[in-house]
């Protein structure tokens, strides 16, 4: 349905107005304390906060999507993402004030739908960037000024993590029977070993599907270690790292009669961080290639997945967005992701995770 000119203009003005407002950060400690007693009153306050905060964050992204360099804003995939942001902005702005429990429940349903609408933002953005790369930059070298797109994507995805965290946390607080120690999306007693096991099984099953076999994965560390973290974030990062390691080992040993070395995951408990190392003997990455692995235009996959059709689930390799996005997830809570490679041998990925319960810093 096409909006009439005046309606479209009014929405554009409204987006401009909200996009220039300052967003409010929320610290994770605050989320944990606030969410530990999800009373009707607290949920109402949370909904009222989101009613004001989400349009600011969504409008900022919609504005940025309209002014990207190299003609990226005009790519069909990017226009599709922009329309999702505009639709979500309209949905929230035209939702009446949240005054009571019924309003709050209706508002929660609406933002739940928004979260689903934005599920495919990352692959769709990747498709737009890929279209641009294929058209304009056939050589391996990227043109000067491309850093601007990289910087935009970093900001864009970091903001998306923040929006999804706010919506997801509010929605999850409605769970009538949360697991013990779980506050919304935050598991105050998360076991990194357990998440590593599940992420490893998921990555191995994809490797099996793609290659017909998969290297073993050995996990080391204190089985009893727990710390507060968001389970879905840790799963996403570990799944990506393990998947990359499995693919490297699998492809290196595919036609070899040598024993296939396992991928190793080591969990270490430090005073500041919990660090997880994913270590493989998949041949490593050339030193000249290392700076590129965190850019959004680098993929070692031979054939890129077709994103035009419905999503077929996860493939072993795709648009090269997995590592930079995983690093943003780590950095969102003050952690980091580092990759150290030994060409001719293998790669070590170090995932540093901050202990969330201690942080008073507002999240991005």
HELIX and SHEET records of a PDB file:
HELIX    1   1 UNK A    5  UNK A   19  1                                  15    
HELIX    2   2 UNK A   28  UNK A   35  1                                   8    
HELIX    3   3 UNK A   40  UNK A   65  1                                  26    
HELIX    4   4 UNK A   69  UNK A   74  5                                   6    
HELIX    5   5 UNK A   76  UNK A   93  1                                  18    
HELIX    6   6 UNK A  101  UNK A  117  1                                  17    
HELIX    7   7 UNK A  121  UNK A  136  1                                  16    
HELIX    8   8 UNK A  146  UNK A  172  1                                  27    
HELIX    9   9 UNK A  192  UNK A  211  1                                  20    
HELIX   10  10 UNK A  231  UNK A  253  1                                  23    
HELIX   11  11 UNK A  287  UNK A  290  1                                   4    
HELIX   12  12 UNK A  291  UNK A  294  5                                   4    
HELIX   13  13 UNK A  322  UNK A  332  1                                  11    
HELIX   14  14 UNK A  356  UNK A  358  5                                   3    
SHEET    1   A 3 UNK A 182  UNK A 183  0                                        
SHEET    2   A 3 UNK A 186  UNK A 190 -1                                        
SHEET    3   A 3 UNK A 227  UNK A 230 -1                                        
SHEET    1   B 5 UNK A 217  UNK A 220  0                                        
SHEET    2   B 5 UNK A 263  UNK A 269  1                                        
SHEET    3   B 5 UNK A 273  UNK A 280 -1                                        
SHEET    4   B 5 UNK A 346  UNK A 354 -1                                        
SHEET    5   B 5 UNK A 336  UNK A 342 -1                                        
END                                                                             
